[in-house]
Amino acid sequence: MADLQNWARSGLGTIIVIAFAAYLEVQGDACFQACLYRATGSQQDASVFGGTAVLAGYILLLNASTLNFGQAP
């Protein structure tokens, strides 16, 4: 586990973590947009559930990471 934390603190590791977090944020928003504008019935329920799950993963990724976003490397 310590190796993973050290890797995430490296320059490339930080960029990968932030890029993956941005990807999750965009996909979660896309699920909610699909729910609002394109889905009906059970598709709407699935889109809300999927969007919630993806955004929860996004939140957990950023909060569980040991990166200090307020400090420059």
N, CA, C and O atoms as a GROMACS GRO file, in nm:
protein
  292
    1MET      N    1   0.082  -0.120   0.000
    1MET     CA    2   0.000   0.000   0.000
    1MET      C    3   0.086   0.125   0.000
    1MET      O    4   0.051   0.225  -0.063
    2ALA      N    5   0.198   0.121   0.070
    2ALA     CA    6   0.286   0.238   0.074
    2ALA      C    7   0.344   0.267  -0.064
    2ALA      O    8   0.364   0.383  -0.100
    3ASP      N    9   0.371   0.161  -0.142
    3ASP     CA   10   0.423   0.182  -0.277
    3ASP      C   11   0.322   0.254  -0.364
    3ASP      O   12   0.358   0.340  -0.443
    4LEU      N   13   0.194   0.218  -0.348
    4LEU     CA   14   0.089   0.284  -0.426
    4LEU      C   15   0.077   0.431  -0.388
    4LEU      O   16   0.057   0.516  -0.475
    5GLN      N   17   0.089   0.463  -0.259
    5GLN     CA   18   0.081   0.602  -0.216
    5GLN      C   19   0.201   0.681  -0.267
    5GLN      O   20   0.185   0.796  -0.308
    6ASN      N   21   0.318   0.622  -0.265
    6ASN     CA   22   0.436   0.690  -0.319
    6ASN      C   23   0.423   0.712  -0.469
    6ASN      O   24   0.461   0.817  -0.521
    7TRP      N   25   0.368   0.613  -0.539
    7TRP     CA   26   0.348   0.629  -0.682
    7TRP      C   27   0.249   0.740  -0.712
    7TRP      O   28   0.271   0.820  -0.804
    8ALA      N   29   0.139   0.748  -0.635
    8ALA     CA   30   0.038   0.850  -0.658
    8ALA      C   31   0.091   0.990  -0.630
    8ALA      O   32   0.041   1.088  -0.685
    9ARG      N   33   0.192   1.001  -0.545
    9ARG     CA   34   0.251   1.131  -0.515
    9ARG      C   35   0.352   1.177  -0.620
    9ARG      O   36   0.391   1.294  -0.621
   10SER      N   37   0.393   1.086  -0.707
   10SER     CA   38   0.486   1.125  -0.812
   10SER      C   39   0.414   1.213  -0.913
   10SER      O   40   0.291   1.218  -0.915
   11GLY      N   41   0.489   1.280  -0.996
   11GLY     CA   42   0.429   1.371  -1.094
   11GLY      C   43   0.334   1.302  -1.189
   11GLY      O   44   0.221   1.348  -1.209
   12LEU      N   45   0.376   1.191  -1.248
   12LEU     CA   46   0.291   1.117  -1.341
   12LEU      C   47   0.172   1.054  -1.269
   12LEU      O   48   0.061   1.053  -1.322
   13GLY      N   49   0.195   1.002  -1.150
   13GLY     CA   50   0.086   0.943  -1.073
   13GLY      C   51  -0.022   1.044  -1.040
   13GLY      O   52  -0.141   1.012  -1.047
   14THR      N   53   0.018   1.164  -1.003
   14THR     CA   54  -0.078   1.269  -0.972
   14THR      C   55  -0.161   1.304  -1.095
   14THR      O   56  -0.283   1.321  -1.085
   15ILE      N   57  -0.097   1.315  -1.209
   15ILE     CA   58  -0.169   1.348  -1.332
   15ILE      C   59  -0.268   1.238  -1.367
   15ILE      O   60  -0.380   1.267  -1.409
   16ILE      N   61  -0.229   1.112  -1.349
   16ILE     CA   62  -0.319   1.001  -1.380
   16ILE      C   63  -0.439   1.000  -1.286
   16ILE      O   64  -0.552   0.979  -1.330
   17VAL      N   65  -0.416   1.022  -1.157
   17VAL     CA   66  -0.526   1.024  -1.060
   17VAL      C   67  -0.623   1.137  -1.093
   17VAL      O   68  -0.745   1.117  -1.091
   18ILE      N   69  -0.572   1.254  -1.122
   18ILE     CA   70  -0.658   1.369  -1.152
   18ILE      C   71  -0.731   1.348  -1.284
   18ILE      O   72  -0.848   1.383  -1.295
   19ALA      N   73  -0.664   1.292  -1.384
   19ALA     CA   74  -0.730   1.267  -1.513
   19ALA      C   75  -0.841   1.164  -1.497
   19ALA      O   76  -0.948   1.179  -1.556
   20PHE      N   77  -0.818   1.059  -1.418
   20PHE     CA   78  -0.922   0.958  -1.396
   20PHE      C   79  -1.038   1.017  -1.318
   20PHE      O   80  -1.154   0.984  -1.346
   21ALA      N   81  -1.010   1.104  -1.222
   21ALA     CA   82  -1.117   1.170  -1.147
   21ALA      C   83  -1.200   1.259  -1.238
   21ALA      O   84  -1.323   1.263  -1.227
   22ALA      N   85  -1.136   1.331  -1.329
   22ALA     CA   86  -1.209   1.415  -1.424
   22ALA      C   87  -1.296   1.329  -1.516
   22ALA      O   88  -1.409   1.367  -1.548
   23TYR      N   89  -1.244   1.215  -1.558
   23TYR     CA   90  -1.321   1.123  -1.641
   23TYR      C   91  -1.446   1.074  -1.568
   23TYR      O   92  -1.554   1.070  -1.626
   24LEU      N   93  -1.430   1.036  -1.441
   24LEU     CA   94  -1.545   0.992  -1.363
   24LEU      C   95  -1.649   1.103  -1.347
   24LEU      O   96  -1.769   1.078  -1.354
   25GLU      N   97  -1.603   1.225  -1.326
   25GLU     CA   98  -1.695   1.337  -1.310
   25GLU      C   99  -1.775   1.359  -1.439
   25GLU      O  100  -1.896   1.380  -1.433
   26VAL      N  101  -1.711   1.354  -1.551
   26VAL     CA  102  -1.778   1.374  -1.679
   26VAL      C  103  -1.878   1.262  -1.706
   26VAL      O  104  -1.989   1.288  -1.752
   27GLN      N  105  -1.839   1.138  -1.678
   27GLN     CA  106  -1.930   1.026  -1.702
   27GLN      C  107  -2.051   1.029  -1.609
   27GLN      O  108  -2.162   0.996  -1.651
   28GLY      N  109  -2.031   1.069  -1.484
   28GLY     CA  110  -2.143   1.082  -1.392
   28GLY      C  111  -2.240   1.189  -1.437
   28GLY      O  112  -2.362   1.169  -1.431
   29ASP      N  113  -2.188   1.301  -1.483
   29ASP     CA  114  -2.274   1.407  -1.535
   29ASP      C  115  -2.347   1.361  -1.660
   29ASP      O  116  -2.464   1.394  -1.680
   30ALA      N  117  -2.281   1.284  -1.745
   30ALA     CA  118  -2.345   1.234  -1.867
   30ALA      C  119  -2.462   1.141  -1.833
   30ALA      O  120  -2.563   1.141  -1.903
   31CYS      N  121  -2.448   1.063  -1.728
   31CYS     CA  122  -2.559   0.976  -1.686
   31CYS      C  123  -2.679   1.059  -1.644
   31CYS      O  124  -2.792   1.027  -1.681
   32PHE      N  125  -2.656   1.165  -1.569
   32PHE     CA  126  -2.768   1.250  -1.526
   32PHE      C  127  -2.828   1.326  -1.645
   32PHE      O  128  -2.950   1.345  -1.650
   33GLN      N  129  -2.747   1.367  -1.739
   33GLN     CA  130  -2.800   1.434  -1.858
   33GLN      C  131  -2.886   1.337  -1.939
   33GLN      O  132  -2.990   1.377  -1.991
   34ALA      N  133  -2.844   1.213  -1.949
   34ALA     CA  134  -2.923   1.112  -2.020
   34ALA      C  135  -3.056   1.091  -1.949
   34ALA      O  136  -3.159   1.074  -2.014
   35CYS      N  137  -3.052   1.092  -1.818
   35CYS     CA  138  -3.175   1.076  -1.740
   35CYS      C  139  -3.272   1.190  -1.767
   35CYS      O  140  -3.392   1.167  -1.782
   36LEU      N  141  -3.222   1.310  -1.773
   36LEU     CA  142  -3.309   1.427  -1.788
   36LEU      C  143  -3.365   1.442  -1.929
   36LEU      O  144  -3.480   1.482  -1.945
   37TYR      N  145  -3.286   1.409  -2.030
   37TYR     CA  146  -3.325   1.446  -2.166
   37TYR      C  147  -3.356   1.329  -2.259
   37TYR      O  148  -3.426   1.349  -2.359
   38ARG      N  149  -3.306   1.207  -2.230
   38ARG     CA  150  -3.326   1.100  -2.327
   38ARG      C  151  -3.395   0.976  -2.273
   38ARG      O  152  -3.453   0.900  -2.351
   39ALA      N  153  -3.391   0.953  -2.144
   39ALA     CA  154  -3.440   0.828  -2.089
   39ALA      C  155  -3.584   0.840  -2.039
   39ALA      O  156  -3.629   0.948  -2.002
   40THR      N  157  -3.653   0.727  -2.039
   40THR     CA  158  -3.788   0.720  -1.983
   40THR      C  159  -3.801   0.590  -1.905
   40THR      O  160  -3.733   0.491  -1.935
   41GLY      N  161  -3.888   0.589  -1.807
   41GLY     CA  162  -3.918   0.467  -1.733
   41GLY      C  163  -3.799   0.410  -1.660
   41GLY      O  164  -3.731   0.480  -1.586
   42SER      N  165  -3.775   0.281  -1.682
   42SER     CA  166  -3.668   0.212  -1.611
   42SER      C  167  -3.529   0.261  -1.656
   42SER      O  168  -3.433   0.252  -1.580
   43GLN      N  169  -3.519   0.310  -1.779
   43GLN     CA  170  -3.391   0.367  -1.825
   43GLN      C  171  -3.356   0.490  -1.742
   43GLN      O  172  -3.240   0.515  -1.712
   44GLN      N  173  -3.458   0.566  -1.706
   44GLN     CA  174  -3.435   0.685  -1.624
   44GLN      C  175  -3.384   0.645  -1.486
   44GLN      O  176  -3.292   0.708  -1.433
   45ASP      N  177  -3.443   0.542  -1.428
   45ASP     CA  178  -3.398   0.494  -1.297
   45ASP      C  179  -3.255   0.443  -1.305
   45ASP      O  180  -3.174   0.471  -1.216
   46ALA      N  181  -3.223   0.370  -1.410
   46ALA     CA  182  -3.087   0.316  -1.427
   46ALA      C  183  -2.986   0.430  -1.445
   46ALA      O  184  -2.874   0.422  -1.394
   47SER      N  185  -3.024   0.534  -1.518
   47SER     CA  186  -2.934   0.646  -1.538
   47SER      C  187  -2.906   0.720  -1.408
   47SER      O  188  -2.793   0.760  -1.382
   48VAL      N  189  -3.009   0.738  -1.326
   48VAL     CA  190  -2.989   0.804  -1.196
   48VAL      C  191  -2.900   0.719  -1.107
   48VAL      O  192  -2.808   0.770  -1.044
   49PHE      N  193  -2.926   0.588  -1.102
   49PHE     CA  194  -2.845   0.499  -1.020
   49PHE      C  195  -2.700   0.496  -1.070
   49PHE      O  196  -2.607   0.504  -0.991
   50GLY      N  197  -2.682   0.486  -1.201
   50GLY     CA  198  -2.547   0.484  -1.258
   50GLY      C  199  -2.472   0.614  -1.232
   50GLY      O  200  -2.355   0.612  -1.196
   51GLY      N  201  -2.540   0.725  -1.251
   51GLY     CA  202  -2.477   0.855  -1.226
   51GLY      C  203  -2.438   0.872  -1.080
   51GLY      O  204  -2.330   0.924  -1.050
   52THR      N  205  -2.524   0.827  -0.991
   52THR     CA  206  -2.494   0.835  -0.848
   52THR      C  207  -2.374   0.748  -0.813
   52THR      O  208  -2.287   0.790  -0.737
   53ALA      N  209  -2.369   0.628  -0.867
   53ALA     CA  210  -2.258   0.536  -0.839
   53ALA      C  211  -2.126   0.592  -0.892
   53ALA      O  212  -2.023   0.584  -0.823
   54VAL      N  213  -2.127   0.646  -1.013
   54VAL     CA  214  -2.004   0.699  -1.072
   54VAL      C  215  -1.956   0.822  -0.994
   54VAL      O  216  -1.836   0.834  -0.968
   55LEU      N  217  -2.046   0.912  -0.958
   55LEU     CA  218  -2.005   1.030  -0.882
   55LEU      C  219  -1.961   0.994  -0.741
   55LEU      O  220  -1.874   1.061  -0.685
   56ALA      N  221  -2.019   0.890  -0.682
   56ALA     CA  222  -1.972   0.843  -0.551
   56ALA      C  223  -1.828   0.790  -0.564
   56ALA      O  224  -1.746   0.812  -0.476
   57GLY      N  225  -1.800   0.719  -0.672
   57GLY     CA  226  -1.663   0.672  -0.697
   57GLY      C  227  -1.567   0.788  -0.714
   57GLY      O  228  -1.453   0.783  -0.666
   58TYR      N  229  -1.611   0.891  -0.782
   58TYR     CA  230  -1.530   1.012  -0.801
   58TYR      C  231  -1.497   1.076  -0.666
   58TYR      O  232  -1.382   1.112  -0.640
   59ILE      N  233  -1.596   1.089  -0.581
   59ILE     CA  234  -1.576   1.149  -0.449
   59ILE      C  235  -1.481   1.064  -0.365
   59ILE      O  236  -1.390   1.116  -0.301
   60LEU      N  237  -1.503   0.934  -0.366
   60LEU     CA  238  -1.417   0.844  -0.288
   60LEU      C  239  -1.273   0.846  -0.338
   60LEU      O  240  -1.179   0.841  -0.258
   61LEU      N  241  -1.255   0.853  -0.469
   61LEU     CA  242  -1.120   0.857  -0.526
   61LEU      C  243  -1.044   0.980  -0.476
   61LEU      O  244  -0.929   0.969  -0.434
   62LEU      N  245  -1.108   1.095  -0.481
   62LEU     CA  246  -1.038   1.216  -0.440
   62LEU      C  247  -1.020   1.224  -0.290
   62LEU      O  248  -0.916   1.271  -0.243
   63ASN      N  249  -1.118   1.180  -0.213
   63ASN     CA  250  -1.105   1.188  -0.068
   63ASN      C  251  -1.013   1.082  -0.011
   63ASN      O  252  -0.950   1.103   0.092
   64ALA      N  253  -1.004   0.968  -0.076
   64ALA     CA  254  -0.917   0.860  -0.027
   64ALA      C  255  -0.772   0.879  -0.070
   64ALA      O  256  -0.682   0.818  -0.012
   65SER      N  257  -0.749   0.962  -0.170
   65SER     CA  258  -0.612   0.981  -0.216
   65SER      C  259  -0.533   1.062  -0.113
   65SER      O  260  -0.590   1.141  -0.037
   66THR      N  261  -0.405   1.042  -0.111
   66THR     CA  262  -0.318   1.113  -0.017
   66THR      C  263  -0.259   1.238  -0.081
   66THR      O  264  -0.165   1.296  -0.027
   67LEU      N  265  -0.314   1.279  -0.193
   67LEU     CA  266  -0.262   1.396  -0.261
   67LEU      C  267  -0.303   1.523  -0.188
   67LEU      O  268  -0.416   1.534  -0.140
   68ASN      N  269  -0.212   1.617  -0.181
   68ASN     CA  270  -0.241   1.747  -0.120
   68ASN      C  271  -0.258   1.846  -0.234
   68ASN      O  272  -0.160   1.896  -0.291
   69PHE      N  273  -0.384   1.874  -0.268
   69PHE     CA  274  -0.412   1.958  -0.384
   69PHE      C  275  -0.383   2.106  -0.360
   69PHE      O  276  -0.377   2.183  -0.455
   70GLY      N  277  -0.366   2.146  -0.236
   70GLY     CA  278  -0.342   2.286  -0.206
   70GLY      C  279  -0.194   2.324  -0.202
   70GLY      O  280  -0.160   2.439  -0.174
   71GLN      N  281  -0.107   2.229  -0.230
   71GLN     CA  282   0.035   2.255  -0.220
   71GLN      C  283   0.105   2.214  -0.349
   71GLN      O  284   0.083   2.105  -0.401
   72ALA      N  285   0.187   2.302  -0.399
   72ALA     CA  286   0.261   2.271  -0.522
   72ALA      C  287   0.371   2.170  -0.492
   72ALA      O  288   0.427   2.171  -0.382
   73PRO      N  289   0.403   2.084  -0.589
   73PRO     CA  290   0.509   1.984  -0.565
   73PRO      C  291   0.646   2.045  -0.553
   73PRO      O  292   0.744   1.974  -0.533
   0.00000   0.00000   0.00000
